Amino acid sequence: TNTAIRFPSADTITAETGGTERLRITEDGKLLVGTSTEGSSGVDNLILYRNGNGGITIRNNANQNANIFFSRGTSGTDEYKGYIQYQHAQDLMVFGTGHEEKLRIDSNGNIGAGTGNTTIDEALCIERAGNVTVMAECNTSGSGANAAFRLKSADSSSDWYVQSGNVTSGGLRFYDGNAGAERLRIHSDGQTTIGNDHA
C-alpha cells in the first residue's frame, strides 16, 4: 500500500516507494529523481536529489571506456563534439573538445594537454602543432601584483622561483626561496643585475 504509480496532476507521472515520491516526469518531459522541485532553467532536463551524499555511477568492465558525450547532432562527429571519458584499461581520464582529445590525466596524476600520448612521463606535458605559450597573469595592480613560476622539491635545499614584477619593483626576477633572497634580475630596460635587486 505504500508503493504506487500516480498521476498527481495533468500530464504528470510519479512513482512512490516506502510512501515517498522517488521519481517524477513533468508535463514538459523533465525527469526529477528524489525531488519534485525543478532546477534552474536550461539545466533541468534531469534533476537528482538526495538528502545526504549522492551521485551518479557509470560502471564498465576492466578494459572498457565510460563516456559522457556532449552532442549537437545525430550523426558523425556532431554526436560527440565534447566528451569526458574514463579509459579503464589504462586508468586515464580524457577530456575532449571539437570531437578530439585535448586533455588527459593519468593514474599517477600526470597531466597531458593537447597530446594523445598513451603514457605521460612528465607531471605536465603540453603539446601543440604550432606555437605553444604558457601564461600566468596577475590581473591586479600595485606592489603585490606579481606572476611567478616555482620549482620546489621535497628536499628543502631546492626551492627556486621566477617572478615577473609590477612596475614599482619590475623586471624578471630569480629567487632562492630557501634563503629568501633575489639572486638575479633582468630589468625592463634589458640590464641584468646579479646578487641584489639594484633598486
Z-matrix of the N, CA and C atoms (Angstrom, degrees):
N
C 1 1.469
C 2 1.526 1 112.77
N 3 1.338 2 117.80 1 -13.29
C 4 1.472 3 119.40 2 -179.53
C 5 1.523 4 111.86 3 -102.24
N 6 1.341 5 117.84 4 13.93
C 7 1.460 6 122.73 5 178.61
C 8 1.518 7 108.19 6 -125.87
N 9 1.363 8 115.98 7 128.51
C 10 1.462 9 117.51 8 -173.36
C 11 1.511 10 112.18 9 -158.68
N 12 1.319 11 115.10 10 155.16
C 13 1.469 12 123.27 11 165.48
C 14 1.515 13 105.61 12 -108.38
N 15 1.330 14 116.03 13 124.53
C 16 1.466 15 119.51 14 -173.90
C 17 1.528 16 111.17 15 -125.05
N 18 1.318 17 114.25 16 166.05
C 19 1.465 18 123.44 17 174.86
C 20 1.528 19 106.31 18 -127.71
N 21 1.360 20 116.55 19 79.36
C 22 1.458 21 120.38 20 -169.93
C 23 1.522 22 114.54 21 -70.44
N 24 1.327 23 116.65 22 -21.60
C 25 1.462 24 120.30 23 177.43
C 26 1.514 25 107.84 24 -155.17
N 27 1.311 26 116.73 25 175.48
C 28 1.461 27 121.06 26 -176.53
C 29 1.523 28 111.26 27 -57.11
N 30 1.330 29 116.29 28 131.21
C 31 1.469 30 122.76 29 174.71
C 32 1.521 31 113.14 30 58.79
N 33 1.329 32 117.53 31 32.97
C 34 1.462 33 121.83 32 179.27
C 35 1.522 34 109.46 33 -132.75
N 36 1.350 35 115.74 34 136.23
C 37 1.457 36 121.69 35 178.97
C 38 1.522 37 108.42 36 -122.68
N 39 1.332 38 116.43 37 136.89
C 40 1.465 39 120.42 38 174.32
C 41 1.521 40 109.55 39 -129.92
N 42 1.332 41 115.42 40 156.03
C 43 1.464 42 122.11 41 174.04
C 44 1.515 43 107.88 42 -125.21
N 45 1.350 44 116.09 43 134.58
C 46 1.454 45 121.65 44 -178.50
C 47 1.523 46 110.67 45 -122.18
N 48 1.333 47 116.43 46 142.09
C 49 1.453 48 122.74 47 168.31
C 50 1.511 49 108.03 48 -135.28
N 51 1.305 50 116.56 49 146.06
C 52 1.461 51 119.78 50 -179.48
C 53 1.509 52 112.83 51 59.58
N 54 1.334 53 117.32 52 25.78
C 55 1.449 54 121.62 53 179.55
C 56 1.516 55 114.57 54 76.32
N 57 1.349 56 117.21 55 9.36
C 58 1.461 57 121.37 56 -178.46
C 59 1.521 58 110.36 57 -125.00
N 60 1.321 59 116.16 58 137.94
C 61 1.464 60 119.89 59 176.75
C 62 1.517 61 110.21 60 -65.73
N 63 1.347 62 116.21 61 128.84
C 64 1.461 63 121.43 62 -179.43
C 65 1.517 64 112.78 63 -110.69
N 66 1.323 65 116.83 64 -26.02
C 67 1.462 66 120.47 65 -174.22
C 68 1.522 67 109.48 66 -148.76
N 69 1.361 68 114.62 67 143.05
C 70 1.467 69 120.01 68 178.77
C 71 1.516 70 109.40 69 -141.60
N 72 1.320 71 116.19 70 134.08
C 73 1.461 72 122.92 71 171.56
C 74 1.520 73 106.84 72 -111.94
N 75 1.344 74 116.00 73 117.79
C 76 1.457 75 120.42 74 -175.77
C 77 1.528 76 110.95 75 -82.95
N 78 1.305 77 115.83 76 172.17
C 79 1.463 78 121.01 77 -177.38
C 80 1.521 79 112.72 78 -64.57
N 81 1.360 80 118.73 79 -24.01
C 82 1.455 81 120.75 80 178.87
C 83 1.537 82 112.08 81 -101.09
N 84 1.353 83 117.16 82 17.70
C 85 1.453 84 121.33 83 170.92
C 86 1.507 85 115.73 84 87.28
N 87 1.310 86 118.91 85 9.30
C 88 1.463 87 120.61 86 177.44
C 89 1.527 88 109.92 87 -77.15
N 90 1.323 89 115.68 88 144.36
C 91 1.460 90 121.39 89 -179.88
C 92 1.522 91 108.72 90 -111.65
N 93 1.323 92 116.91 91 118.39
C 94 1.459 93 122.99 92 -178.96
C 95 1.520 94 108.15 93 -114.46
N 96 1.325 95 116.96 94 123.80
C 97 1.454 96 121.94 95 -179.05
C 98 1.526 97 108.72 96 -116.50
N 99 1.338 98 115.46 97 121.76
C 100 1.458 99 120.85 98 178.67
C 101 1.513 100 113.84 99 79.54
N 102 1.326 101 117.62 100 6.41
C 103 1.468 102 121.40 101 -178.87
C 104 1.515 103 109.77 102 -156.60
N 105 1.306 104 116.43 103 157.11
C 106 1.464 105 121.66 104 173.09
C 107 1.517 106 110.89 105 -112.06
N 108 1.344 107 116.39 106 7.94
C 109 1.456 108 121.91 107 -178.68
C 110 1.517 109 110.37 108 -100.83
N 111 1.317 110 117.01 109 124.38
C 112 1.455 111 121.22 110 179.46
C 113 1.528 112 110.56 111 -73.80
N 114 1.332 113 115.75 112 160.00
C 115 1.455 114 121.21 113 -178.58
C 116 1.514 115 112.48 114 -94.37
N 117 1.319 116 116.08 115 -168.12
C 118 1.455 117 122.71 116 -179.71
C 119 1.522 118 110.35 117 -64.75
N 120 1.302 119 116.96 118 140.22
C 121 1.452 120 122.23 119 -177.63
C 122 1.528 121 110.70 120 -58.40
N 123 1.324 122 116.10 121 133.83
C 124 1.450 123 121.41 122 179.27
C 125 1.517 124 113.70 123 98.00
N 126 1.342 125 117.21 124 -18.93
C 127 1.469 126 121.00 125 177.76
C 128 1.533 127 109.59 126 -134.95
N 129 1.318 128 115.88 127 41.06
C 130 1.462 129 119.78 128 -173.17
C 131 1.525 130 113.36 129 -126.20
N 132 1.345 131 118.09 130 20.99
C 133 1.458 132 119.34 131 175.78
C 134 1.527 133 111.21 132 -63.81
N 135 1.342 134 115.53 133 -38.37
C 136 1.465 135 121.46 134 178.41
C 137 1.517 136 108.75 135 -133.60
N 138 1.329 137 116.09 136 122.45
C 139 1.460 138 122.17 137 178.29
C 140 1.525 139 108.32 138 -121.18
N 141 1.342 140 116.26 139 126.50
C 142 1.460 141 122.05 140 177.15
C 143 1.519 142 108.48 141 -116.51
N 144 1.348 143 116.36 142 133.31
C 145 1.463 144 119.58 143 178.65
C 146 1.518 145 109.27 144 -138.02
N 147 1.326 146 114.09 145 142.12
C 148 1.458 147 120.99 146 172.48
C 149 1.508 148 108.19 147 -147.72
N 150 1.323 149 117.06 148 137.34
C 151 1.456 150 121.24 149 178.09
C 152 1.528 151 108.56 150 -79.95
N 153 1.322 152 115.48 151 80.47
C 154 1.456 153 122.67 152 -175.33
C 155 1.512 154 108.55 153 142.19
N 156 1.314 155 116.95 154 -169.93
C 157 1.459 156 120.16 155 178.27
C 158 1.521 157 110.31 156 -61.14
N 159 1.321 158 116.19 157 140.12
C 160 1.458 159 120.20 158 -179.25
C 161 1.510 160 110.59 159 -150.22
N 162 1.318 161 117.27 160 176.77
C 163 1.450 162 119.81 161 179.23
C 164 1.515 163 111.95 162 168.30
N 165 1.332 164 115.13 163 -173.38
C 166 1.452 165 122.96 164 178.95
C 167 1.518 166 108.05 165 -122.10
N 168 1.309 167 117.68 166 133.87
C 169 1.454 168 122.05 167 177.48
C 170 1.523 169 109.74 168 -113.78
N 171 1.345 170 115.66 169 129.66
C 172 1.459 171 122.02 170 172.43
C 173 1.524 172 106.38 171 -112.88
N 174 1.333 173 117.08 172 115.26
C 175 1.461 174 120.95 173 -174.87
C 176 1.525 175 110.50 174 -110.70
N 177 1.348 176 115.24 175 131.40
C 178 1.460 177 122.02 176 177.07
C 179 1.520 178 109.45 177 -133.09
N 180 1.331 179 115.80 178 169.82
C 181 1.458 180 119.98 179 173.53
C 182 1.524 181 110.19 180 -76.25
N 183 1.339 182 116.20 181 171.86
C 184 1.457 183 121.97 182 -168.55
C 185 1.517 184 114.66 183 -57.71
N 186 1.315 185 119.17 184 -37.70
C 187 1.460 186 121.30 185 -173.06
C 188 1.528 187 112.92 186 -105.70
N 189 1.324 188 117.19 187 19.55
C 190 1.455 189 121.13 188 -178.18
C 191 1.527 190 111.24 189 -109.10
N 192 1.325 191 115.04 190 170.28
C 193 1.462 192 121.30 191 -179.30
C 194 1.522 193 111.02 192 -109.59
N 195 1.309 194 116.43 193 142.60
C 196 1.463 195 122.75 194 172.84
C 197 1.524 196 107.84 195 -104.80
N 198 1.322 197 118.01 196 131.59
C 199 1.463 198 121.40 197 -170.71
C 200 1.525 199 112.41 198 -131.23
N 201 1.314 200 114.83 199 144.40
C 202 1.471 201 122.75 200 164.87
C 203 1.522 202 105.89 201 -125.04
N 204 1.319 203 117.28 202 119.75
C 205 1.463 204 122.42 203 -176.82
C 206 1.524 205 110.84 204 -106.64
N 207 1.322 206 115.31 205 144.58
C 208 1.456 207 122.98 206 173.43
C 209 1.528 208 106.37 207 -114.34
N 210 1.323 209 116.04 208 108.79
C 211 1.462 210 121.90 209 -168.91
C 212 1.521 211 111.42 210 -109.89
N 213 1.341 212 114.46 211 148.83
C 214 1.469 213 119.16 212 173.08
C 215 1.525 214 110.58 213 -126.12
N 216 1.313 215 117.41 214 12.47
C 217 1.457 216 121.44 215 179.57
C 218 1.511 217 110.78 216 -163.63
N 219 1.310 218 116.26 217 -175.69
C 220 1.456 219 121.00 218 -175.27
C 221 1.519 220 112.99 219 -117.97
N 222 1.334 221 117.56 220 13.33
C 223 1.460 222 119.81 221 177.95
C 224 1.518 223 110.26 222 -152.99
N 225 1.351 224 115.24 223 158.51
C 226 1.456 225 120.96 224 176.38
C 227 1.514 226 112.99 225 58.05
N 228 1.332 227 115.34 226 -151.06
C 229 1.463 228 120.72 227 -177.15
C 230 1.530 229 112.86 228 -71.21
N 231 1.346 230 117.79 229 -12.97
C 232 1.462 231 119.92 230 175.90
C 233 1.520 232 111.62 231 -63.46
N 234 1.336 233 117.22 232 -18.23
C 235 1.454 234 120.76 233 -179.46
C 236 1.527 235 112.62 234 -77.68
N 237 1.336 236 117.43 235 -16.16
C 238 1.470 237 120.35 236 179.47
C 239 1.528 238 110.67 237 -145.09
N 240 1.331 239 116.98 238 53.51
C 241 1.467 240 121.25 239 178.91
C 242 1.525 241 111.53 240 -59.54
N 243 1.306 242 116.45 241 -38.87
C 244 1.461 243 121.42 242 173.42
C 245 1.518 244 107.87 243 -127.04
N 246 1.341 245 117.21 244 148.82
C 247 1.458 246 118.49 245 178.87
C 248 1.521 247 112.14 246 -158.84
N 249 1.314 248 114.52 247 157.33
C 250 1.456 249 123.84 248 170.46
C 251 1.524 250 106.10 249 -122.07
N 252 1.312 251 116.91 250 129.25
C 253 1.464 252 120.41 251 -175.09
C 254 1.523 253 110.31 252 -136.93
N 255 1.334 254 115.72 253 135.04
C 256 1.462 255 119.90 254 171.06
C 257 1.516 256 108.34 255 -110.44
N 258 1.334 257 116.23 256 120.39
C 259 1.457 258 122.12 257 -179.25
C 260 1.526 259 108.45 258 -96.90
N 261 1.333 260 116.23 259 103.47
C 262 1.467 261 120.66 260 -174.82
C 263 1.526 262 112.72 261 -66.04
N 264 1.317 263 118.14 262 -32.12
C 265 1.456 264 120.44 263 -177.53
C 266 1.527 265 111.80 264 -60.98
N 267 1.340 266 117.04 265 -34.08
C 268 1.462 267 121.19 266 -177.69
C 269 1.521 268 113.06 267 -115.95
N 270 1.338 269 117.08 268 -0.08
C 271 1.466 270 121.68 269 -175.88
C 272 1.521 271 111.19 270 54.30
N 273 1.334 272 115.88 271 56.01
C 274 1.459 273 123.74 272 179.80
C 275 1.521 274 110.21 273 -118.29
N 276 1.330 275 116.61 274 138.42
C 277 1.454 276 121.51 275 168.92
C 278 1.514 277 107.61 276 -104.14
N 279 1.337 278 117.00 277 124.65
C 280 1.461 279 122.45 278 -174.89
C 281 1.527 280 109.33 279 -119.02
N 282 1.340 281 116.34 280 138.68
C 283 1.464 282 122.36 281 175.40
C 284 1.525 283 108.23 282 -120.61
N 285 1.326 284 116.44 283 130.00
C 286 1.453 285 120.52 284 -177.85
C 287 1.512 286 112.65 285 -122.21
N 288 1.331 287 116.67 286 143.40
C 289 1.459 288 123.23 287 170.59
C 290 1.523 289 107.29 288 -134.90
N 291 1.344 290 116.25 289 153.51
C 292 1.452 291 119.43 290 -178.08
C 293 1.518 292 111.24 291 58.48
N 294 1.324 293 117.52 292 33.90
C 295 1.468 294 129.12 293 -178.57
C 296 1.529 295 114.20 294 58.51
N 297 1.354 296 117.48 295 20.52
C 298 1.457 297 120.27 296 177.88
C 299 1.529 298 110.34 297 -134.97
N 300 1.322 299 115.55 298 151.58
C 301 1.465 300 120.42 299 177.34
C 302 1.519 301 110.76 300 -62.85
N 303 1.341 302 116.27 301 132.20
C 304 1.458 303 121.69 302 177.27
C 305 1.520 304 113.26 303 -121.87
N 306 1.339 305 117.41 304 -21.71
C 307 1.459 306 120.39 305 -177.18
C 308 1.520 307 109.08 306 -150.10
N 309 1.345 308 116.33 307 139.01
C 310 1.460 309 120.54 308 174.68
C 311 1.520 310 110.24 309 -139.32
N 312 1.336 311 115.11 310 148.82
C 313 1.460 312 122.49 311 176.35
C 314 1.516 313 106.68 312 -127.38
N 315 1.344 314 116.30 313 122.96
C 316 1.458 315 118.18 314 -177.38
C 317 1.521 316 111.01 315 -92.50
N 318 1.334 317 116.03 316 -179.84
C 319 1.464 318 121.24 317 -173.58
C 320 1.529 319 112.77 318 -68.12
N 321 1.331 320 117.94 319 -15.92
C 322 1.467 321 121.69 320 176.69
C 323 1.523 322 112.42 321 -91.50
N 324 1.340 323 116.79 322 -1.16
C 325 1.457 324 120.59 323 -178.25
C 326 1.507 325 113.57 324 88.09
N 327 1.339 326 118.03 325 3.07
C 328 1.457 327 120.84 326 176.40
C 329 1.523 328 109.72 327 -69.25
N 330 1.322 329 116.50 328 144.79
C 331 1.460 330 122.47 329 -176.85
C 332 1.517 331 109.92 330 -117.69
N 333 1.311 332 116.46 331 129.70
C 334 1.455 333 122.10 332 175.56
C 335 1.507 334 110.04 333 -119.76
N 336 1.330 335 117.65 334 121.85
C 337 1.462 336 122.50 335 179.85
C 338 1.515 337 108.94 336 -111.48
N 339 1.328 338 117.23 337 124.65
C 340 1.454 339 121.28 338 178.52
C 341 1.505 340 113.20 339 73.97
N 342 1.328 341 117.40 340 15.70
C 343 1.464 342 120.59 341 -179.12
C 344 1.508 343 110.15 342 -127.28
N 345 1.318 344 115.91 343 139.08
C 346 1.452 345 120.96 344 177.47
C 347 1.513 346 111.81 345 -105.77
N 348 1.336 347 117.00 346 19.22
C 349 1.460 348 120.73 347 179.96
C 350 1.521 349 110.58 348 -58.06
N 351 1.313 350 116.22 349 138.53
C 352 1.457 351 120.72 350 -179.84
C 353 1.518 352 111.08 351 -61.62
N 354 1.335 353 116.70 352 -40.36
C 355 1.459 354 120.94 353 178.04
C 356 1.521 355 109.51 354 -123.21
N 357 1.310 356 116.37 355 150.86
C 358 1.458 357 122.53 356 178.50
C 359 1.516 358 107.27 357 -119.77
N 360 1.333 359 116.97 358 118.02
C 361 1.457 360 121.08 359 -177.68
C 362 1.521 361 112.36 360 -87.76
N 363 1.334 362 117.28 361 -19.79
C 364 1.459 363 121.14 362 -177.48
C 365 1.526 364 109.78 363 -102.06
N 366 1.334 365 115.36 364 153.18
C 367 1.459 366 119.37 365 177.33
C 368 1.522 367 110.39 366 -61.38
N 369 1.337 368 117.20 367 -34.58
C 370 1.455 369 122.09 368 175.77
C 371 1.521 370 108.55 369 -140.09
N 372 1.315 371 116.88 370 121.42
C 373 1.460 372 122.20 371 178.91
C 374 1.524 373 108.59 372 -125.06
N 375 1.333 374 116.46 373 123.51
C 376 1.465 375 121.55 374 179.55
C 377 1.524 376 108.10 375 -117.70
N 378 1.324 377 115.80 376 124.32
C 379 1.456 378 120.69 377 -176.66
C 380 1.524 379 109.53 378 -130.88
N 381 1.335 380 115.38 379 138.67
C 382 1.464 381 119.81 380 -179.84
C 383 1.519 382 108.35 381 -154.57
N 384 1.332 383 116.61 382 146.68
C 385 1.460 384 120.02 383 -178.70
C 386 1.518 385 111.60 384 -66.21
N 387 1.339 386 118.30 385 -32.86
C 388 1.459 387 122.58 386 -179.76
C 389 1.516 388 111.45 387 -104.38
N 390 1.340 389 116.12 388 -152.03
C 391 1.462 390 121.52 389 179.23
C 392 1.527 391 110.94 390 -62.73
N 393 1.314 392 116.24 391 146.42
C 394 1.462 393 121.95 392 178.75
C 395 1.521 394 108.98 393 -120.80
N 396 1.312 395 117.41 394 128.51
C 397 1.462 396 122.50 395 177.58
C 398 1.521 397 109.11 396 -128.08
N 399 1.322 398 116.17 397 130.59
C 400 1.459 399 121.91 398 172.59
C 401 1.515 400 107.08 399 -110.77
N 402 1.324 401 116.96 400 124.50
C 403 1.458 402 120.16 401 -171.56
C 404 1.520 403 111.41 402 -123.79
N 405 1.345 404 115.75 403 135.37
C 406 1.457 405 122.69 404 170.53
C 407 1.524 406 106.38 405 -121.80
N 408 1.318 407 116.97 406 115.39
C 409 1.463 408 120.84 407 -175.00
C 410 1.511 409 110.76 408 -121.65
N 411 1.339 410 115.87 409 129.21
C 412 1.457 411 121.99 410 173.71
C 413 1.525 412 107.01 411 -98.70
N 414 1.325 413 117.39 412 118.39
C 415 1.462 414 120.04 413 -173.88
C 416 1.527 415 113.21 414 -96.33
N 417 1.347 416 116.24 415 23.11
C 418 1.466 417 120.09 416 173.51
C 419 1.526 418 108.38 417 -115.73
N 420 1.310 419 116.12 418 172.35
C 421 1.459 420 120.58 419 -179.41
C 422 1.517 421 109.43 420 -127.02
N 423 1.337 422 115.57 421 165.80
C 424 1.457 423 120.58 422 179.20
C 425 1.513 424 111.75 423 111.42
N 426 1.333 425 115.99 424 -173.18
C 427 1.465 426 121.16 425 -173.07
C 428 1.522 427 112.70 426 -66.06
N 429 1.319 428 117.68 427 -22.85
C 430 1.462 429 120.02 428 -178.54
C 431 1.510 430 113.48 429 -97.62
N 432 1.325 431 117.57 430 9.32
C 433 1.470 432 121.03 431 -176.40
C 434 1.523 433 109.48 432 -88.49
N 435 1.317 434 116.09 433 92.39
C 436 1.461 435 121.53 434 -179.43
C 437 1.523 436 110.10 435 -134.49
N 438 1.322 437 115.98 436 150.64
C 439 1.451 438 122.23 437 171.53
C 440 1.513 439 107.59 438 -118.27
N 441 1.341 440 117.79 439 134.96
C 442 1.463 441 119.94 440 -172.56
C 443 1.519 442 111.71 441 -138.01
N 444 1.324 443 114.69 442 155.77
C 445 1.453 444 123.93 443 173.66
C 446 1.519 445 106.69 444 -126.60
N 447 1.344 446 117.74 445 124.22
C 448 1.462 447 120.68 446 -171.02
C 449 1.523 448 111.20 447 -116.84
N 450 1.329 449 115.91 448 139.64
C 451 1.461 450 123.67 449 176.24
C 452 1.519 451 107.83 450 -118.49
N 453 1.338 452 116.29 451 116.60
C 454 1.467 453 119.67 452 -175.87
C 455 1.521 454 108.82 453 -145.19
N 456 1.335 455 115.94 454 139.44
C 457 1.457 456 121.10 455 175.74
C 458 1.520 457 108.99 456 -120.87
N 459 1.329 458 115.43 457 174.02
C 460 1.462 459 119.75 458 179.44
C 461 1.522 460 111.22 459 -63.66
N 462 1.309 461 116.74 460 -25.18
C 463 1.463 462 121.62 461 175.57
C 464 1.516 463 108.34 462 -71.83
N 465 1.307 464 117.85 463 116.21
C 466 1.469 465 121.47 464 -174.40
C 467 1.519 466 113.10 465 -63.15
N 468 1.339 467 117.31 466 -13.60
C 469 1.458 468 119.11 467 179.23
C 470 1.520 469 111.66 468 -82.08
N 471 1.318 470 117.30 469 -2.67
C 472 1.458 471 120.84 470 -178.56
C 473 1.519 472 110.21 471 -119.37
N 474 1.308 473 116.97 472 96.63
C 475 1.467 474 122.13 473 178.72
C 476 1.525 475 107.97 474 -152.35
N 477 1.321 476 116.40 475 99.20
C 478 1.455 477 121.97 476 -178.72
C 479 1.520 478 109.14 477 -126.94
N 480 1.326 479 116.08 478 149.71
C 481 1.459 480 118.40 479 172.77
C 482 1.524 481 111.30 480 -147.31
N 483 1.324 482 113.36 481 151.02
C 484 1.465 483 122.56 482 177.96
C 485 1.511 484 106.55 483 -108.73
N 486 1.328 485 116.50 484 131.20
C 487 1.458 486 120.59 485 -174.62
C 488 1.516 487 111.51 486 -134.01
N 489 1.318 488 114.91 487 133.83
C 490 1.456 489 120.93 488 173.84
C 491 1.512 490 107.99 489 -98.61
N 492 1.336 491 116.75 490 121.02
C 493 1.458 492 120.91 491 -171.99
C 494 1.514 493 114.20 492 -93.63
N 495 1.319 494 114.96 493 172.70
C 496 1.456 495 122.37 494 178.58
C 497 1.533 496 109.98 495 -80.57
N 498 1.312 497 116.15 496 179.69
C 499 1.462 498 120.06 497 -175.70
C 500 1.528 499 112.44 498 -66.86
N 501 1.346 500 117.55 499 -20.55
C 502 1.456 501 120.63 500 -178.71
C 503 1.529 502 111.05 501 -72.87
N 504 1.347 503 115.90 502 -52.64
C 505 1.461 504 119.39 503 -178.55
C 506 1.523 505 111.63 504 -106.70
N 507 1.301 506 117.18 505 -13.08
C 508 1.454 507 128.60 506 167.49
C 509 1.511 508 120.24 507 36.76
N 510 1.328 509 114.07 508 178.12
C 511 1.445 510 122.56 509 174.98
C 512 1.511 511 114.63 510 80.63
N 513 1.321 512 114.02 511 175.81
C 514 1.455 513 122.80 512 174.93
C 515 1.515 514 107.01 513 -101.65
N 516 1.331 515 117.26 514 120.43
C 517 1.453 516 121.63 515 -170.98
C 518 1.523 517 111.71 516 -118.72
N 519 1.324 518 116.40 517 143.25
C 520 1.453 519 123.38 518 178.36
C 521 1.521 520 108.52 519 -115.84
N 522 1.340 521 116.70 520 122.91
C 523 1.457 522 121.40 521 -173.82
C 524 1.524 523 111.72 522 -116.55
N 525 1.319 524 115.13 523 143.86
C 526 1.455 525 122.74 524 165.83
C 527 1.521 526 105.66 525 -91.73
N 528 1.317 527 115.93 526 102.99
C 529 1.459 528 119.88 527 -174.22
C 530 1.506 529 113.98 528 -64.40
N 531 1.333 530 118.08 529 -32.24
C 532 1.457 531 120.65 530 -179.60
C 533 1.520 532 111.50 531 -67.74
N 534 1.328 533 115.21 532 -41.80
C 535 1.467 534 119.37 533 179.50
C 536 1.522 535 111.70 534 -83.10
N 537 1.336 536 116.70 535 -12.75
C 538 1.456 537 120.24 536 -177.72
C 539 1.507 538 112.28 537 65.31
N 540 1.341 539 116.01 538 31.80
C 541 1.467 540 120.21 539 -173.84
C 542 1.520 541 111.32 540 -128.40
N 543 1.341 542 114.17 541 143.96
C 544 1.453 543 120.10 542 173.11
C 545 1.526 544 109.00 543 -78.83
N 546 1.339 545 117.35 544 133.56
C 547 1.458 546 121.11 545 -177.89
C 548 1.523 547 113.22 546 -107.47
N 549 1.344 548 116.54 547 -27.77
C 550 1.462 549 119.57 548 -178.14
C 551 1.519 550 109.16 549 -154.80
N 552 1.367 551 114.75 550 143.83
C 553 1.463 552 119.51 551 177.12
C 554 1.521 553 110.24 552 -139.67
N 555 1.321 554 115.08 553 134.40
C 556 1.462 555 121.79 554 171.32
C 557 1.517 556 106.65 555 -105.79
N 558 1.330 557 116.68 556 115.00
C 559 1.456 558 121.94 557 -175.20
C 560 1.530 559 110.99 558 -80.27
N 561 1.330 560 114.82 559 165.10
C 562 1.464 561 120.05 560 -178.17
C 563 1.518 562 112.78 561 -64.23
N 564 1.335 563 117.24 562 -21.45
C 565 1.464 564 120.15 563 178.23
C 566 1.533 565 112.32 564 -90.86
N 567 1.347 566 116.32 565 4.45
C 568 1.453 567 120.40 566 177.85
C 569 1.508 568 114.94 567 94.87
N 570 1.340 569 118.98 568 -12.18
C 571 1.441 570 121.35 569 178.62
C 572 1.525 571 110.03 570 -69.95
N 573 1.337 572 116.56 571 149.22
C 574 1.456 573 122.75 572 -178.89
C 575 1.520 574 109.49 573 -122.67
N 576 1.330 575 115.80 574 131.77
C 577 1.463 576 120.17 575 176.23
C 578 1.520 577 108.33 576 -122.50
N 579 1.331 578 115.85 577 144.53
C 580 1.462 579 122.18 578 -178.42
C 581 1.523 580 109.25 579 -122.74
N 582 1.325 581 115.02 580 132.20
C 583 1.459 582 119.78 581 173.66
C 584 1.513 583 114.00 582 94.37
N 585 1.335 584 119.14 583 -18.37
C 586 1.464 585 120.92 584 175.45
C 587 1.528 586 108.90 585 -156.74
N 588 1.327 587 116.77 586 166.82
C 589 1.458 588 119.96 587 -174.56
C 590 1.522 589 113.36 588 -83.61
N 591 1.364 590 117.52 589 -7.85
C 592 1.460 591 121.77 590 177.96
C 593 1.535 592 111.30 591 50.49
N 594 1.326 593 115.46 592 43.27
C 595 1.465 594 120.50 593 -175.30
C 596 1.524 595 110.70 594 -62.41
